[in-house]
Amino acid sequence: MDKMSAEEYFKIKAIMTDNCGINCDDCPLDMLNNDMSLDCSDLELKFYGRAIEIVENWAKDHRLDCWDREIEK
């Protein structure tokens, strides 16, 4: 997979996090889940490559969910 664009990153992140409406403990970007012990905003600022990797992996694992949610919009 090619690196995703910033637009794709933010669209998929919004779907993945339900626009940050999910419990942080359930979010792959959360410090409990990102293997970096950083909150999501620090992860995105300091280690954006890792944040992109997390979102890309989530998108691969939830491909049908993403398409279904996009179709509903």
C-alpha positions in Angstrom: 0.0 0.0 0.0 1.3 3.5 -0.8 1.5 6.0 1.9 -1.9 7.6 2.4 -2.5 11.2 1.8 -3.3 13.6 4.7 -6.9 13.7 3.6 -7.1 9.9 3.6 -5.5 9.8 7.1 -7.9 12.2 8.6 -11.0 10.6 6.9 -10.0 7.2 8.1 -9.1 8.4 11.5 -12.5 10.1 11.8 -14.2 6.8 10.9 -11.9 4.7 13.2 -12.5 7.0 16.2 -16.1 8.0 15.4 -14.7 11.6 15.3 -13.0 11.0 18.7 -16.3 9.8 20.2 -15.2 6.4 21.2 -13.6 5.5 24.5 -9.9 6.3 24.4 -9.0 2.9 25.7 -10.6 1.4 22.6 -8.7 3.7 20.2 -5.7 2.2 18.4 -4.0 5.7 18.7 -4.4 5.8 22.5 -1.3 5.5 24.7 -2.5 2.0 25.9 -2.6 0.8 22.4 0.1 2.6 20.4 3.2 1.0 21.8 4.7 4.5 22.5 3.0 5.4 25.8 2.1 8.8 24.3 -1.4 10.3 24.1 -2.8 10.5 20.5 -2.0 14.2 20.0 1.6 13.8 21.1 1.9 10.6 19.0 0.7 12.5 15.9 3.0 15.5 16.6 6.2 13.6 17.6 5.9 10.3 15.8 3.5 10.9 13.0 4.9 8.0 11.0 3.7 5.6 13.8 0.3 7.3 13.8 0.0 6.8 10.0 1.0 3.2 10.4 -1.6 2.6 13.0 -4.4 4.2 10.9 -3.2 2.3 7.8 -3.3 -1.0 9.6 -6.7 -0.3 11.0 -8.0 0.6 7.5 -6.6 -2.7 6.2 -8.3 -4.7 9.0 -11.6 -2.8 8.7 -11.9 -2.3 4.9 -15.5 -3.3 4.6 -16.5 -1.2 7.6 -14.9 1.8 6.1 -16.6 1.3 2.8 -20.0 0.8 4.5 -19.6 3.9 6.5 -18.5 6.0 3.5 -21.5 4.8 1.5 -23.9 5.8 4.3 -22.6 9.5 4.1 
